[in-house]
Amino acid sequence: MGIYSLIRSAVQEMPHRVSAYISTLYYLEIIFLMLMLVFLYGKAVAVSAGIILSLALAYHIIQLYYKKKPHRIIQLWIIDVHAAFTAGYLFYNAWPGVEADALTRVIIAARIVILLCELPLLFILTAEKAAGDFR
């Protein structure tokens, strides 16, 4: 029980840091998107999308760390959309059974990890104390 209390107090004291660190997991989604785009549209589109999205995510993470309120709201929207997409993706892949290649299994594992991290973050960022900390 001591470790749980320690983690909980650390998370409640620093929601901006926790949200910034968890947001870095979205770089995996950018990589997965680039893999799909390279087969659909080619290297130029995949690399361009990767660069643009990576720069936008880096800016977003920095603003979260510095407690900017609009970015807390943006993060809540990202969690909402991503969690719904991931839940559907996991359900679709688990329904017939996971008999996929290695890359699909890596994507499934990464999305499960991201989902397990972002759902508690949803509750952390909507807490009254966290909402008051962001300005």
The 8 nearest C-alpha neighbors of each residue, nearest first, counted from 0:
[[1, 3, 2, 4, 5, 6, 7, 8],
 [0, 2, 4, 3, 5, 6, 7, 8],
 [3, 1, 5, 4, 0, 6, 7, 8],
 [2, 4, 6, 0, 5, 1, 7, 8],
 [5, 3, 7, 1, 2, 6, 8, 0],
 [4, 6, 2, 8, 3, 7, 1, 9],
 [7, 5, 9, 3, 4, 8, 10, 2],
 [6, 8, 4, 10, 9, 5, 3, 11],
 [7, 9, 11, 5, 10, 6, 12, 4],
 [10, 8, 6, 12, 7, 11, 5, 13],
 [11, 9, 7, 13, 12, 8, 14, 6],
 [10, 12, 8, 9, 13, 14, 7, 123],
 [11, 13, 9, 10, 8, 14, 129, 7],
 [12, 14, 10, 15, 16, 11, 9, 17],
 [15, 13, 17, 16, 10, 11, 18, 129],
 [14, 16, 64, 18, 13, 17, 63, 66],
 [17, 15, 19, 18, 14, 64, 13, 20],
 [16, 18, 14, 20, 19, 15, 21, 13],
 [17, 19, 21, 15, 16, 20, 22, 14],
 [20, 18, 16, 60, 22, 17, 64, 21],
 [19, 21, 17, 22, 18, 23, 16, 24],
 [20, 22, 18, 23, 19, 24, 17, 116],
 [23, 21, 19, 24, 20, 25, 18, 60],
 [22, 24, 25, 21, 20, 26, 19, 60],
 [25, 23, 22, 26, 21, 27, 113, 28],
 [24, 26, 28, 27, 23, 22, 29, 113],
 [25, 27, 29, 24, 28, 23, 30, 53],
 [28, 26, 30, 25, 29, 24, 31, 109],
 [29, 27, 31, 25, 26, 30, 32, 24],
 [28, 30, 26, 32, 27, 31, 33, 49],
 [29, 31, 33, 27, 28, 32, 34, 26],
 [32, 30, 28, 34, 33, 29, 27, 35],
 [33, 31, 29, 35, 34, 30, 28, 36],
 [32, 34, 45, 36, 30, 31, 35, 37],
 [33, 35, 31, 32, 37, 36, 30, 38],
 [36, 34, 32, 33, 37, 38, 39, 31],
 [37, 35, 39, 33, 45, 38, 40, 34],
 [36, 38, 41, 42, 45, 34, 35, 39],
 [39, 37, 36, 35, 41, 40, 34, 42],
 [38, 40, 36, 37, 41, 35, 45, 34],
 [41, 39, 36, 37, 38, 44, 42, 45],
 [42, 40, 37, 43, 44, 38, 39, 45],
 [41, 43, 37, 45, 44, 46, 40, 36],
 [42, 44, 46, 45, 41, 47, 40, 37],
 [43, 45, 47, 46, 42, 41, 48, 40],
 [46, 44, 33, 36, 42, 37, 48, 43],
 [45, 47, 49, 43, 48, 44, 42, 50],
 [48, 46, 44, 50, 49, 45, 43, 51],
 [47, 49, 51, 45, 46, 50, 52, 44],
 [50, 48, 46, 52, 47, 51, 53, 45],
 [49, 51, 53, 47, 48, 52, 46, 54],
 [52, 50, 48, 54, 53, 49, 47, 55],
 [51, 53, 55, 49, 54, 50, 48, 56],
 [54, 52, 56, 50, 55, 51, 49, 57],
 [53, 55, 57, 51, 56, 52, 50, 58],
 [54, 56, 52, 58, 53, 57, 59, 51],
 [55, 57, 59, 53, 58, 54, 52, 60],
 [56, 58, 54, 60, 59, 55, 53, 61],
 [59, 57, 55, 61, 56, 60, 54, 62],
 [58, 60, 56, 62, 57, 61, 63, 55],
 [61, 59, 63, 19, 57, 62, 58, 56],
 [62, 60, 64, 58, 63, 59, 57, 65],
 [61, 63, 65, 59, 64, 60, 67, 58],
 [64, 62, 60, 66, 65, 61, 19, 67],
 [63, 65, 61, 15, 62, 66, 16, 19],
 [64, 66, 62, 63, 67, 61, 15, 133],
 [67, 65, 133, 63, 64, 15, 134, 68],
 [68, 66, 134, 133, 70, 62, 69, 63],
 [67, 69, 133, 134, 71, 70, 66, 72],
 [70, 68, 72, 71, 67, 73, 134, 74],
 [69, 71, 73, 72, 68, 67, 63, 74],
 [70, 72, 74, 68, 73, 69, 75, 63],
 [71, 73, 75, 69, 70, 74, 76, 68],
 [74, 72, 70, 76, 75, 71, 77, 69],
 [75, 73, 77, 71, 72, 76, 70, 78],
 [74, 76, 72, 78, 73, 77, 79, 71],
 [77, 75, 79, 73, 74, 78, 80, 72],
 [78, 76, 74, 80, 79, 75, 81, 73],
 [79, 77, 75, 81, 76, 80, 82, 74],
 [78, 80, 76, 77, 82, 81, 75, 83],
 [79, 81, 77, 83, 78, 82, 84, 76],
 [80, 82, 84, 78, 83, 79, 77, 85],
 [83, 81, 85, 79, 84, 80, 78, 86],
 [82, 84, 86, 80, 81, 85, 87, 79],
 [85, 83, 81, 87, 82, 86, 88, 80],
 [86, 84, 88, 82, 87, 83, 81, 89],
 [85, 87, 89, 83, 88, 84, 82, 90],
 [88, 86, 90, 84, 85, 89, 91, 83],
 [87, 89, 85, 91, 86, 90, 84, 92],
 [90, 88, 92, 86, 91, 87, 93, 85],
 [89, 91, 87, 93, 88, 92, 94, 86],
 [92, 90, 88, 89, 94, 93, 87, 95],
 [93, 91, 89, 90, 94, 97, 88, 96],
 [94, 92, 96, 90, 97, 91, 95, 89],
 [93, 95, 96, 91, 92, 90, 97, 89],
 [96, 94, 93, 92, 97, 91, 98, 90],
 [97, 95, 93, 94, 98, 92, 99, 91],
 [96, 98, 93, 99, 92, 95, 104, 94],
 [99, 97, 96, 100, 95, 104, 92, 93],
 [100, 98, 97, 103, 104, 101, 102, 96],
 [99, 101, 103, 102, 104, 98, 105, 97],
 [100, 102, 104, 103, 105, 99, 106, 98],
 [103, 101, 105, 104, 100, 106, 99, 107],
 [104, 102, 106, 105, 101, 100, 99, 107],
 [103, 105, 107, 101, 102, 106, 108, 100],
 [106, 104, 102, 108, 103, 107, 109, 101],
 [107, 105, 103, 109, 104, 108, 110, 102],
 [106, 108, 104, 110, 105, 109, 103, 111],
 [109, 107, 105, 111, 106, 110, 104, 112],
 [110, 108, 106, 112, 111, 107, 105, 113],
 [111, 109, 113, 107, 112, 108, 114, 106],
 [110, 112, 114, 108, 109, 113, 115, 107],
 [113, 111, 115, 109, 110, 114, 116, 108],
 [112, 114, 110, 116, 111, 115, 117, 109],
 [115, 113, 111, 117, 116, 112, 110, 118],
 [114, 116, 112, 113, 117, 118, 111, 119],
 [117, 115, 113, 114, 118, 119, 112, 120],
 [116, 118, 120, 114, 119, 115, 113, 121],
 [117, 119, 121, 120, 116, 115, 114, 122],
 [120, 118, 122, 121, 117, 116, 123, 115],
 [121, 119, 117, 123, 118, 122, 124, 116],
 [122, 120, 118, 119, 124, 123, 117, 125],
 [121, 123, 125, 119, 120, 124, 126, 118],
 [122, 124, 120, 126, 121, 125, 119, 14],
 [125, 123, 121, 122, 126, 129, 120, 130],
 [126, 124, 122, 123, 121, 130, 127, 129],
 [127, 125, 129, 123, 124, 128, 122, 130],
 [126, 128, 130, 129, 131, 125, 124, 132],
 [127, 129, 131, 130, 126, 132, 11, 125],
 [130, 128, 132, 131, 126, 127, 124, 14],
 [131, 129, 127, 128, 132, 133, 126, 125],
 [130, 132, 128, 129, 133, 127, 134, 126],
 [133, 131, 129, 130, 128, 134, 66, 15],
 [134, 132, 66, 68, 67, 131, 130, 129],
 [133, 68, 67, 66, 132, 131, 69, 130]]
